[in-house]
């Protein structure tokens, strides 16, 4: 399998995001690219960093820790944990990441809060919403979302920034936009309910639905294959 030329694929991803923002009538600074680097070697992350990419998303804790150690010399790199989070892995995430996008229950939030070192800034958190109500997907339901948000807002070592979702695949722009619109509306509802909270983040949109996500207000767009090529199977 031929690996992509990172300079070309990253430039194409940035251009695609810029085009989508322009089409949506939004400023170019309104959304940024989260390069999903799971299963990819640290050398590819280093190359993207040298090209100005700073936000990287990882799904597997131990794999991410190994990369973080190897790339510790890179200034300004921002690590986002975006995968399902088990209770026995929260300490490493609380200590080593800047963002967690996949908080979906109070138990996980409480462990992250309690394990976040005092010397570090609060952990930036998005609540994962099961926006398509899929039995196989992680995420809090829309009905349970306000209670979870209220609990997280009371945790001093966490800073609730917004919502994340991975909608069910859909064909066509309108079908893709429908669940993303529900996520945007859910965030708007939280803003009304908790007006003092810094709820400014919608983590949504991947390779197949980037344009739909930007039209619905995405601020962090998660692209992996489009930048780094097809993923290896994770053992």
FIPA-333831 format. One record per residue (C-alpha): residue number from 1; residue in one letter; z, y, x. Coordinates in nm, 4 decimals. Layout:
// residues N
<num:NUM residuo:a zz:Z yy:Y xx:X>
...
This chain:
// residues 235
<num:1 residuo:x zz:0.0000 yy:0.0000 xx:0.0000>
<num:2 residuo:x zz:-0.1047 yy:0.3337 xx:0.1486>
<num:3 residuo:x zz:0.1694 yy:0.5955 xx:0.1587>
<num:4 residuo:x zz:0.0735 yy:0.9423 xx:0.0360>
<num:5 residuo:x zz:0.0353 yy:1.2396 xx:0.2679>
<num:6 residuo:x zz:0.3551 yy:1.4212 xx:0.1752>
<num:7 residuo:x zz:0.2175 yy:1.7668 xx:0.2484>
<num:8 residuo:x zz:-0.0654 yy:1.7066 xx:0.0024>
<num:9 residuo:x zz:0.1313 yy:1.5316 xx:-0.2701>
<num:10 residuo:x zz:0.4163 yy:1.7835 xx:-0.2610>
<num:11 residuo:x zz:0.1736 yy:2.0745 xx:-0.2756>
<num:12 residuo:x zz:-0.0008 yy:1.9118 xx:-0.5731>
<num:13 residuo:x zz:0.3327 yy:1.8573 xx:-0.7505>
<num:14 residuo:x zz:0.4333 yy:2.2187 xx:-0.6945>
<num:15 residuo:x zz:0.0990 yy:2.3386 xx:-0.8231>
<num:16 residuo:x zz:0.1275 yy:2.1210 xx:-1.1317>
<num:17 residuo:x zz:0.4703 yy:2.2649 xx:-1.2073>
<num:18 residuo:x zz:0.3465 yy:2.6199 xx:-1.1503>
<num:19 residuo:x zz:0.0474 yy:2.5619 xx:-1.3794>
<num:20 residuo:x zz:0.2735 yy:2.4203 xx:-1.6509>
<num:21 residuo:x zz:0.5095 yy:2.7174 xx:-1.6287>
<num:22 residuo:x zz:0.2197 yy:2.9594 xx:-1.6480>
<num:23 residuo:x zz:0.0780 yy:2.7780 xx:-1.9505>
<num:24 residuo:x zz:0.4190 yy:2.7954 xx:-2.1161>
<num:25 residuo:x zz:0.4438 yy:3.1687 xx:-2.0463>
<num:26 residuo:x zz:0.7509 yy:3.1217 xx:-1.8280>
<num:27 residuo:x zz:0.8286 yy:3.2792 xx:-1.4878>
<num:28 residuo:x zz:0.7579 yy:3.0560 xx:-1.1891>
<num:29 residuo:x zz:1.1252 yy:3.0710 xx:-1.0894>
<num:30 residuo:x zz:1.2338 yy:2.9252 xx:-1.4251>
<num:31 residuo:x zz:1.2115 yy:2.5613 xx:-1.3141>
<num:32 residuo:x zz:1.2354 yy:2.3788 xx:-0.9871>
<num:33 residuo:x zz:1.1212 yy:2.0460 xx:-0.8568>
<num:34 residuo:x zz:1.3673 yy:1.7621 xx:-0.8037>
<num:35 residuo:x zz:1.2054 yy:1.5147 xx:-0.5633>
<num:36 residuo:x zz:1.3184 yy:1.1672 xx:-0.6687>
<num:37 residuo:x zz:1.3474 yy:0.9808 xx:-0.3411>
<num:38 residuo:x zz:1.4996 yy:0.6475 xx:-0.4511>
<num:39 residuo:x zz:1.3702 yy:0.3462 xx:-0.2538>
<num:40 residuo:x zz:1.1899 yy:0.5775 xx:-0.0129>
<num:41 residuo:x zz:1.2823 yy:0.6029 xx:0.3565>
<num:42 residuo:x zz:1.4773 yy:0.8935 xx:0.4992>
<num:43 residuo:x zz:1.1768 yy:0.9867 xx:0.7128>
<num:44 residuo:x zz:0.9807 yy:1.0832 xx:0.4004>
<num:45 residuo:x zz:1.2684 yy:1.2979 xx:0.2763>
<num:46 residuo:x zz:1.2841 yy:1.4673 xx:0.6162>
<num:47 residuo:x zz:0.9128 yy:1.5430 xx:0.5977>
<num:48 residuo:x zz:0.9491 yy:1.6946 xx:0.2498>
<num:49 residuo:x zz:1.2463 yy:1.9014 xx:0.3717>
<num:50 residuo:x zz:1.0345 yy:2.0426 xx:0.6547>
<num:51 residuo:x zz:0.7860 yy:2.1466 xx:0.3848>
<num:52 residuo:x zz:1.0573 yy:2.3456 xx:0.2054>
<num:53 residuo:x zz:1.1817 yy:2.0918 xx:-0.0501>
<num:54 residuo:x zz:1.5592 yy:2.1076 xx:-0.0852>
<num:55 residuo:x zz:1.6550 yy:1.9186 xx:-0.4034>
<num:56 residuo:x zz:1.6448 yy:1.5382 xx:-0.3833>
<num:57 residuo:x zz:1.7408 yy:1.2842 xx:-0.6497>
<num:58 residuo:x zz:1.8849 yy:0.9397 xx:-0.5811>
<num:59 residuo:x zz:1.9651 yy:0.6521 xx:-0.8201>
<num:60 residuo:x zz:2.1505 yy:0.4038 xx:-0.6006>
<num:61 residuo:x zz:2.4770 yy:0.5057 xx:-0.4382>
<num:62 residuo:x zz:2.4765 yy:0.2979 xx:-0.1187>
<num:63 residuo:x zz:2.1101 yy:0.3700 xx:-0.0473>
<num:64 residuo:x zz:2.1786 yy:0.7398 xx:-0.0928>
<num:65 residuo:x zz:2.4826 yy:0.7362 xx:0.1367>
<num:66 residuo:x zz:2.2793 yy:0.5758 xx:0.4142>
<num:67 residuo:x zz:2.0131 yy:0.8438 xx:0.3808>
<num:68 residuo:x zz:2.2695 yy:1.1215 xx:0.3720>
<num:69 residuo:x zz:2.4159 yy:0.9971 xx:0.6992>
<num:70 residuo:x zz:2.0727 yy:0.9797 xx:0.8607>
<num:71 residuo:x zz:1.9763 yy:1.3263 xx:0.7354>
<num:72 residuo:x zz:2.3075 yy:1.5020 xx:0.7973>
<num:73 residuo:x zz:2.1386 yy:1.7488 xx:1.0323>
<num:74 residuo:x zz:1.9213 yy:1.8982 xx:0.7553>
<num:75 residuo:x zz:2.0649 yy:2.2322 xx:0.6471>
<num:76 residuo:x zz:2.0592 yy:2.3276 xx:0.2816>
<num:77 residuo:x zz:1.9648 yy:1.9869 xx:0.1437>
<num:78 residuo:x zz:2.0983 yy:1.9368 xx:-0.2112>
<num:79 residuo:x zz:2.1688 yy:1.5824 xx:-0.3279>
<num:80 residuo:x zz:2.1480 yy:1.4984 xx:-0.6989>
<num:81 residuo:x zz:2.2723 yy:1.1661 xx:-0.8355>
<num:82 residuo:x zz:2.0515 yy:1.0782 xx:-1.1317>
<num:83 residuo:x zz:2.1109 yy:0.7068 xx:-1.1936>
<num:84 residuo:x zz:2.3602 yy:0.5117 xx:-1.4055>
<num:85 residuo:x zz:2.7063 yy:0.5564 xx:-1.2588>
<num:86 residuo:x zz:2.9657 yy:0.2784 xx:-1.2521>
<num:87 residuo:x zz:3.3370 yy:0.3458 xx:-1.2266>
<num:88 residuo:x zz:3.3667 yy:0.1810 xx:-0.8863>
<num:89 residuo:x zz:3.1072 yy:0.4196 xx:-0.7385>
<num:90 residuo:x zz:3.2422 yy:0.7518 xx:-0.8615>
<num:91 residuo:x zz:3.4422 yy:0.8363 xx:-0.5498>
<num:92 residuo:x zz:3.1402 yy:0.8284 xx:-0.3190>
<num:93 residuo:x zz:2.9397 yy:1.0379 xx:-0.5639>
<num:94 residuo:x zz:3.2222 yy:1.2881 xx:-0.6124>
<num:95 residuo:x zz:3.2566 yy:1.3285 xx:-0.2369>
<num:96 residuo:x zz:2.8939 yy:1.3307 xx:-0.1274>
<num:97 residuo:x zz:2.6754 yy:1.4839 xx:-0.3998>
<num:98 residuo:x zz:2.6304 yy:1.8384 xx:-0.5291>
<num:99 residuo:x zz:2.4969 yy:1.7370 xx:-0.8725>
<num:100 residuo:x zz:2.5365 yy:1.4442 xx:-1.1122>
<num:101 residuo:x zz:2.2858 yy:1.4254 xx:-1.3991>
<num:102 residuo:x zz:2.4048 yy:1.1042 xx:-1.5609>
<num:103 residuo:x zz:2.7546 yy:1.1650 xx:-1.6981>
<num:104 residuo:x zz:2.7678 yy:0.9950 xx:-2.0377>
<num:105 residuo:x zz:3.1350 yy:0.9190 xx:-2.1035>
<num:106 residuo:x zz:3.4736 yy:1.0784 xx:-2.0525>
<num:107 residuo:x zz:3.6015 yy:0.8029 xx:-1.8220>
<num:108 residuo:x zz:3.3291 yy:0.8693 xx:-1.5651>
<num:109 residuo:x zz:3.3745 yy:1.2456 xx:-1.5919>
<num:110 residuo:x zz:3.7498 yy:1.2165 xx:-1.5415>
<num:111 residuo:x zz:3.7082 yy:0.9997 xx:-1.2321>
<num:112 residuo:x zz:3.4543 yy:1.2408 xx:-1.0827>
<num:113 residuo:x zz:3.6877 yy:1.5323 xx:-1.1509>
<num:114 residuo:x zz:3.9911 yy:1.3611 xx:-1.0017>
<num:115 residuo:x zz:3.7990 yy:1.2419 xx:-0.6957>
<num:116 residuo:x zz:3.6118 yy:1.5641 xx:-0.6182>
<num:117 residuo:x zz:3.7609 yy:1.7025 xx:-0.2935>
<num:118 residuo:x zz:3.9373 yy:2.0360 xx:-0.3301>
<num:119 residuo:x zz:3.7531 yy:2.1656 xx:-0.0232>
<num:120 residuo:x zz:3.4182 yy:2.1330 xx:-0.1988>
<num:121 residuo:x zz:3.2809 yy:2.3511 xx:-0.4796>
<num:122 residuo:x zz:3.3021 yy:2.2023 xx:-0.8297>
<num:123 residuo:x zz:3.0585 yy:1.9189 xx:-0.8912>
<num:124 residuo:x zz:2.7589 yy:2.0396 xx:-1.0943>
<num:125 residuo:x zz:2.7207 yy:1.8100 xx:-1.3961>
<num:126 residuo:x zz:2.4624 yy:1.7352 xx:-1.6617>
<num:127 residuo:x zz:2.5425 yy:1.5113 xx:-1.9573>
<num:128 residuo:x zz:2.2903 yy:1.2355 xx:-2.0115>
<num:129 residuo:x zz:2.1801 yy:1.2138 xx:-2.3747>
<num:130 residuo:x zz:2.0166 yy:0.9045 xx:-2.5214>
<num:131 residuo:x zz:1.7693 yy:1.1305 xx:-2.6945>
<num:132 residuo:x zz:1.5449 yy:0.8504 xx:-2.8260>
<num:133 residuo:x zz:1.8417 yy:0.6344 xx:-2.9404>
<num:134 residuo:x zz:1.7250 yy:0.3373 xx:-2.7341>
<num:135 residuo:x zz:1.9680 yy:0.0469 xx:-2.7164>
<num:136 residuo:x zz:1.8662 yy:-0.0237 xx:-2.3561>
<num:137 residuo:x zz:1.9193 yy:0.3330 xx:-2.2323>
<num:138 residuo:x zz:2.2317 yy:0.5013 xx:-2.1010>
<num:139 residuo:x zz:2.3448 yy:0.8263 xx:-2.2534>
<num:140 residuo:x zz:2.5708 yy:0.9807 xx:-2.5099>
<num:141 residuo:x zz:2.4485 yy:1.0173 xx:-2.8679>
<num:142 residuo:x zz:2.3805 yy:1.3590 xx:-3.0144>
<num:143 residuo:x zz:2.6712 yy:1.3089 xx:-3.2529>
<num:144 residuo:x zz:2.9133 yy:1.2390 xx:-2.9676>
<num:145 residuo:x zz:2.7768 yy:1.5089 xx:-2.7378>
<num:146 residuo:x zz:2.9988 yy:1.8048 xx:-2.8428>
<num:147 residuo:x zz:3.3206 yy:1.6105 xx:-2.7855>
<num:148 residuo:x zz:3.2066 yy:1.4953 xx:-2.4420>
<num:149 residuo:x zz:3.1005 yy:1.8484 xx:-2.3495>
<num:150 residuo:x zz:3.4376 yy:1.9863 xx:-2.4571>
<num:151 residuo:x zz:3.6197 yy:1.7281 xx:-2.2460>
<num:152 residuo:x zz:3.4096 yy:1.7988 xx:-1.9367>
<num:153 residuo:x zz:3.4499 yy:2.1752 xx:-1.9753>
<num:154 residuo:x zz:3.8258 yy:2.1266 xx:-1.9466>
<num:155 residuo:x zz:3.7950 yy:1.9519 xx:-1.6089>
<num:156 residuo:x zz:3.8470 yy:2.2036 xx:-1.3268>
<num:157 residuo:x zz:3.6577 yy:2.0157 xx:-1.0519>
<num:158 residuo:x zz:3.3457 yy:1.9794 xx:-1.2663>
<num:159 residuo:x zz:3.1063 yy:2.2512 xx:-1.3793>
<num:160 residuo:x zz:2.9051 yy:2.1558 xx:-1.6843>
<num:161 residuo:x zz:2.5550 yy:2.2956 xx:-1.6388>
<num:162 residuo:x zz:2.3472 yy:2.1279 xx:-1.9082>
<num:163 residuo:x zz:2.1795 yy:1.8123 xx:-2.0329>
<num:164 residuo:x zz:1.9564 yy:1.5367 xx:-1.9013>
<num:165 residuo:x zz:1.7421 yy:1.2819 xx:-2.0835>
<num:166 residuo:x zz:1.4857 yy:1.0113 xx:-2.0195>
<num:167 residuo:x zz:1.2920 yy:0.9884 xx:-2.3477>
<num:168 residuo:x zz:1.1056 yy:0.6796 xx:-2.4562>
<num:169 residuo:x zz:0.7423 yy:0.6844 xx:-2.3368>
<num:170 residuo:x zz:0.5061 yy:0.8539 xx:-2.5801>
<num:171 residuo:x zz:0.1332 yy:0.9220 xx:-2.5957>
<num:172 residuo:x zz:0.0089 yy:1.2739 xx:-2.6512>
<num:173 residuo:x zz:0.1659 yy:1.6126 xx:-2.5957>
<num:174 residuo:x zz:0.3166 yy:1.6526 xx:-2.9433>
<num:175 residuo:x zz:0.4796 yy:1.3089 xx:-2.9357>
<num:176 residuo:x zz:0.6198 yy:1.3797 xx:-2.5911>
<num:177 residuo:x zz:0.7559 yy:1.7183 xx:-2.6945>
<num:178 residuo:x zz:0.9495 yy:1.5922 xx:-2.9986>
<num:179 residuo:x zz:1.2464 yy:1.4287 xx:-2.8170>
<num:180 residuo:x zz:1.2478 yy:1.7007 xx:-2.5518>
<num:181 residuo:x zz:1.2730 yy:1.9605 xx:-2.8268>
<num:182 residuo:x zz:1.5780 yy:1.7755 xx:-2.9622>
<num:183 residuo:x zz:1.7397 yy:1.7966 xx:-2.6192>
<num:184 residuo:x zz:1.6657 yy:2.1687 xx:-2.5968>
<num:185 residuo:x zz:1.8114 yy:2.2223 xx:-2.9428>
<num:186 residuo:x zz:2.1203 yy:2.0237 xx:-2.8436>
<num:187 residuo:x zz:2.1720 yy:2.2523 xx:-2.5443>
<num:188 residuo:x zz:2.1264 yy:2.5581 xx:-2.7643>
<num:189 residuo:x zz:2.3916 yy:2.4170 xx:-2.9970>
<num:190 residuo:x zz:2.6343 yy:2.3725 xx:-2.7083>
<num:191 residuo:x zz:2.5697 yy:2.7290 xx:-2.5945>
<num:192 residuo:x zz:2.6652 yy:2.8572 xx:-2.9379>
<num:193 residuo:x zz:2.9746 yy:2.6394 xx:-2.9461>
<num:194 residuo:x zz:3.0859 yy:2.7148 xx:-2.5886>
<num:195 residuo:x zz:2.9503 yy:3.0653 xx:-2.5142>
<num:196 residuo:x zz:3.1457 yy:3.1071 xx:-2.1904>
<num:197 residuo:x zz:3.0072 yy:2.7905 xx:-2.0290>
<num:198 residuo:x zz:2.7224 yy:2.8221 xx:-1.7705>
<num:199 residuo:x zz:2.4868 yy:2.6010 xx:-1.9714>
<num:200 residuo:x zz:2.1570 yy:2.6825 xx:-1.8055>
<num:201 residuo:x zz:2.0065 yy:2.3445 xx:-1.7119>
<num:202 residuo:x zz:1.7686 yy:2.1047 xx:-1.8826>
<num:203 residuo:x zz:1.6950 yy:1.8110 xx:-1.6521>
<num:204 residuo:x zz:1.3917 yy:1.6567 xx:-1.8145>
<num:205 residuo:x zz:1.0302 yy:1.5825 xx:-1.7432>
<num:206 residuo:x zz:0.8801 yy:1.3257 xx:-1.5077>
<num:207 residuo:x zz:0.5299 yy:1.2441 xx:-1.3924>
<num:208 residuo:x zz:0.4017 yy:1.1465 xx:-1.7376>
<num:209 residuo:x zz:0.5546 yy:1.4286 xx:-1.9436>
<num:210 residuo:x zz:0.6021 yy:1.7231 xx:-1.7072>
<num:211 residuo:x zz:0.3890 yy:1.9609 xx:-1.9129>
<num:212 residuo:x zz:0.5665 yy:1.8735 xx:-2.2377>
<num:213 residuo:x zz:0.9047 yy:1.9210 xx:-2.0700>
<num:214 residuo:x zz:0.8149 yy:2.2624 xx:-1.9331>
<num:215 residuo:x zz:0.6918 yy:2.3721 xx:-2.2742>
<num:216 residuo:x zz:1.0342 yy:2.2750 xx:-2.4121>
<num:217 residuo:x zz:1.2322 yy:2.4618 xx:-2.1480>
<num:218 residuo:x zz:1.2919 yy:2.2181 xx:-1.8600>
<num:219 residuo:x zz:1.4615 yy:2.3803 xx:-1.5601>
<num:220 residuo:x zz:1.4775 yy:2.0733 xx:-1.3334>
<num:221 residuo:x zz:1.1729 yy:1.8447 xx:-1.3332>
<num:222 residuo:x zz:1.2174 yy:1.5026 xx:-1.1728>
<num:223 residuo:x zz:0.9110 yy:1.3776 xx:-0.9849>
<num:224 residuo:x zz:0.9129 yy:1.0691 xx:-0.7649>
<num:225 residuo:x zz:0.5889 yy:0.8730 xx:-0.7536>
<num:226 residuo:x zz:0.3806 yy:1.1914 xx:-0.7661>
<num:227 residuo:x zz:0.5391 yy:1.3018 xx:-0.4367>
<num:228 residuo:x zz:0.6364 yy:0.9856 xx:-0.2503>
<num:229 residuo:x zz:0.3997 yy:0.7257 xx:-0.3940>
<num:230 residuo:x zz:0.4705 yy:0.4066 xx:-0.5868>
<num:231 residuo:x zz:0.8270 yy:0.2833 xx:-0.5532>
<num:232 residuo:x zz:0.9292 yy:-0.0368 xx:-0.3856>
<num:233 residuo:x zz:1.1238 yy:-0.2786 xx:-0.6038>
<num:234 residuo:x zz:1.4942 yy:-0.2197 xx:-0.5512>
<num:235 residuo:x zz:1.6921 yy:-0.5326 xx:-0.4697>
